Amino acid sequence: MKTDLQIAIIQTDLIWENPFENKAKFDQFFNKINDVDLIILPEMFTTGFSMTPKPFAETMKGETIKWMLENAKRMNAAIIGSIIIKVENEFYNRMLFVDPNGNIEHYDKRHTFTLAGEHKEYASGTKKLVVNYKGFKICPMVCYDLRFPVWSRNVENYDVLIYSANWPKPRINAWKTLLKARAIENMSFCIGVNRVGVDANDYEYNGNSIAIDFLGNEMTEVAENSEEIIYASLSKEKLIKVREKLPFLEDQDRFSIN
């Protein structure tokens, strides 16, 4: 019985507010990927971290979701990443999980980034998501959520925590430190995907996408500044053995989030 999940992280520059060109760029990356179960894309992968959602917002039946569905089926791999979605009169920074069978699940970013005014343009999500996929329970989060451990807390017994981000270079030490902290405290694989390049606001991003195991060990080489595909194999068997040996999650404080 297969117990490993093969993942591919795509770390790349994003073309500012240009969904067509960004999807064409990801198509080129997809053509290089074979035999993986899950492909992870950065936050707002069609636009970059844009605070002008109206011209670029899509619906749940929009072109980007169709593109994700087509590629997930073609590659026999799930695809996850966030885009701008409009629901009624609200905009969301929405993380989409699209699997090869055509199933779509989503998570709306809980912690909108007030420093950039994201809270003025986008509504906050209210519910966590845990996706059951190929024997793994996967919990997706978006960028700024990384700073808030209570929200990420592993009360659902998930196996993989994913952060899709546009995390700027000046605060990259926090990114690296917090990813390890989230992995250790939640006894979970923790995957961080970040973009590279400079956006239209002159914010610089230097990547540092990485896969970390349930004990805080780096599973991949730190990818800094480069556009590349990063591969990792996540073992459910090893995760279970370590959790049985070190049952730290059983000693969590019991409280709820309002």
C-alpha positions in Angstrom: 0.0 0.0 0.0 1.4 3.4 -1.0 1.8 5.7 2.0 3.8 8.5 0.5 2.5 11.7 -1.0 4.7 13.1 -3.8 4.6 16.9 -4.0 5.9 19.6 -6.3 6.3 23.2 -5.1 6.5 25.8 -7.9 8.5 28.8 -6.9 8.5 31.6 -9.5 8.2 35.3 -10.3 4.7 36.5 -10.9 3.7 38.8 -13.8 1.9 41.7 -12.2 -1.9 41.6 -12.6 -1.7 39.4 -15.7 -3.6 36.2 -15.3 -3.2 35.1 -18.9 0.6 35.3 -18.9 0.9 33.8 -15.4 -1.1 30.7 -16.4 1.0 30.4 -19.5 4.1 30.5 -17.3 2.7 27.8 -15.0 1.9 25.7 -18.1 5.6 25.6 -18.9 6.3 24.4 -15.3 3.6 21.8 -15.5 5.2 20.4 -18.7 8.3 19.6 -16.6 6.5 17.7 -13.9 5.8 14.0 -13.9 4.5 11.5 -11.3 3.5 13.7 -8.5 0.3 13.8 -6.4 0.1 17.4 -5.5 1.3 20.7 -7.1 1.5 23.8 -4.9 1.4 27.3 -6.3 2.0 30.7 -4.6 -0.5 33.1 -3.2 -2.5 35.0 -5.8 -0.7 33.1 -8.5 -2.6 34.8 -11.4 -1.9 38.4 -10.3 0.6 38.8 -7.6 -0.5 40.4 -4.3 -2.9 42.9 -5.8 -5.0 45.3 -3.8 -7.2 46.1 -6.8 -9.4 43.0 -6.9 -12.3 44.2 -9.0 -10.7 43.9 -12.5 -9.2 40.5 -11.8 -11.8 38.7 -9.6 -13.3 35.5 -10.9 -16.2 33.3 -9.9 -16.0 29.7 -8.9 -16.9 28.9 -12.5 -14.3 31.2 -14.0 -11.4 30.6 -16.4 -8.7 29.9 -13.8 -10.7 27.2 -12.1 -11.4 25.6 -15.5 -7.7 25.8 -16.2 -6.9 24.1 -12.9 -9.5 21.4 -13.5 -8.1 20.6 -17.0 -4.5 20.5 -15.7 -5.3 18.4 -12.6 -7.0 15.8 -14.8 -4.3 15.9 -17.4 -1.5 15.5 -14.9 -3.4 13.2 -12.5 -2.4 15.5 -9.7 -4.2 17.9 -7.4 -3.4 21.6 -7.7 -3.5 24.1 -4.9 -3.0 27.9 -4.8 -4.9 31.1 -4.2 -6.6 33.5 -6.5 -9.0 36.5 -6.3 -12.6 35.2 -6.1 -15.8 37.3 -5.9 -18.9 36.0 -4.1 -21.9 38.4 -4.3 -20.4 41.7 -3.3 -17.4 40.5 -1.5 -13.8 39.7 -2.7 -11.8 36.8 -1.2 -8.2 35.7 -1.3 -9.3 32.1 -1.8 -7.1 29.0 -1.7 -8.4 26.4 -4.1 -7.8 22.7 -3.9 -8.6 21.0 -7.2 -8.2 17.3 -7.6 -7.9 15.1 -10.7 -11.5 13.8 -10.3 -12.9 17.3 -10.6 -13.5 18.0 -6.9 -13.0 21.6 -5.8 -12.6 22.7 -2.2 -11.6 26.1 -0.9 -10.3 28.1 2.0 -10.7 31.8 2.4 -7.7 33.6 4.0 -8.6 34.2 7.6 -5.9 36.8 8.4 -6.0 39.6 5.8 -2.8 41.6 5.8 -3.7 44.9 7.4 -0.2 46.4 6.8 -1.0 46.4 3.0 -4.6 47.3 3.4 -5.8 43.8 2.4 -8.6 44.0 5.0 -10.1 47.0 3.2 -10.4 45.1 -0.1 -11.0 41.5 0.9 -13.3 39.8 3.3 -11.8 37.4 5.9 -12.6 33.7 5.9 -14.3 32.1 8.9 -13.6 28.4 8.5 -10.6 26.2 8.4 -10.4 23.5 5.7 -9.0 20.0 5.9 -8.9 18.1 2.7 -8.8 14.3 2.6 -6.6 13.3 -0.3 -4.8 10.1 -1.0 -4.8 9.1 2.6 -3.5 12.4 3.9 -5.4 15.1 5.7 -4.2 18.5 4.3 -4.9 21.9 5.9 -4.3 24.9 3.6 -3.5 28.3 4.8 -2.5 31.6 3.2 0.6 33.8 3.9 -0.2 36.0 6.9 -2.1 33.1 8.6 1.4 31.8 9.4 1.8 34.3 12.2 -1.2 33.1 14.1 -0.6 29.7 15.8 -4.0 29.4 17.4 -5.7 29.4 14.0 -3.3 26.8 12.6 -3.6 24.6 15.7 -3.9 20.9 14.9 -7.2 20.0 16.5 -8.3 18.2 13.3 -5.4 15.7 13.4 -4.2 16.9 10.0 -1.0 15.5 8.4 0.1 18.3 6.2 0.0 22.1 6.7 0.4 24.2 3.6 1.2 28.0 3.5 0.9 29.6 0.1 2.5 33.1 0.2 3.8 36.3 -1.2 6.2 36.9 1.7 8.6 39.8 1.3 12.4 39.6 1.7 12.8 41.9 4.6 10.8 39.6 6.9 12.0 36.3 5.4 13.7 35.2 8.7 10.2 35.2 10.3 8.9 33.1 7.4 11.6 30.4 7.9 11.3 30.4 11.7 7.5 30.3 11.8 7.3 27.5 9.3 9.5 25.3 11.5 7.5 26.3 14.6 4.2 25.4 13.0 5.6 22.0 11.9 7.0 21.2 15.4 4.0 22.4 17.5 1.5 20.6 15.3 3.5 17.4 14.7 2.7 17.9 11.0 4.5 18.2 7.7 4.7 21.9 6.9 5.0 23.2 3.3 5.8 26.8 2.5 5.6 28.1 -1.1 6.7 31.7 -1.7 7.3 33.7 -4.9 10.4 35.4 -6.1 11.0 38.7 -8.0 9.9 42.3 -7.5 6.2 43.4 -7.8 4.8 46.7 -9.1 4.9 48.1 -5.6 8.7 47.5 -5.5 8.4 44.8 -2.9 11.1 42.2 -3.3 10.5 38.5 -2.7 13.3 35.9 -2.4 11.4 32.7 -2.2 12.8 30.3 0.5 10.1 27.8 -0.3 10.6 24.6 1.7 9.2 21.3 3.0 9.7 20.6 6.7 8.9 17.4 8.5 6.9 16.9 11.7 10.0 17.3 13.9 11.1 20.6 12.2 13.7 19.0 10.0 14.2 20.6 6.5 13.3 18.0 3.9 14.4 20.1 0.9 17.2 22.5 0.2 16.2 26.1 0.8 15.5 27.7 -2.6 16.5 31.4 -2.5 15.7 33.8 -5.4 15.5 31.1 -8.1 12.6 30.0 -10.2 12.4 26.3 -9.8 10.3 23.2 -9.0 11.0 21.7 -5.5 10.1 18.1 -4.9 9.4 16.3 -1.7 8.0 12.9 -0.6 5.8 12.9 2.5 5.7 9.6 4.4 2.4 8.9 6.3 4.0 5.8 7.8 6.9 7.8 9.4 4.5 10.4 10.6 2.3 7.8 12.4 5.3 6.1 14.0 6.6 9.4 15.4 3.2 10.5 16.7 2.9 7.1 18.4 6.3 7.4 20.0 5.9 11.1 20.8 2.2 11.7 21.5 2.5 15.4 22.2 -0.7 16.3 20.4 -2.7 14.4 23.1 -1.5 17.0 25.7 -2.8 20.1 23.9 -4.7 22.7 25.8 -8.4 22.4 25.1 -10.0 25.7 24.0 -12.1 27.0 21.1 -11.8 29.9 18.7 -14.7 32.4 18.6 
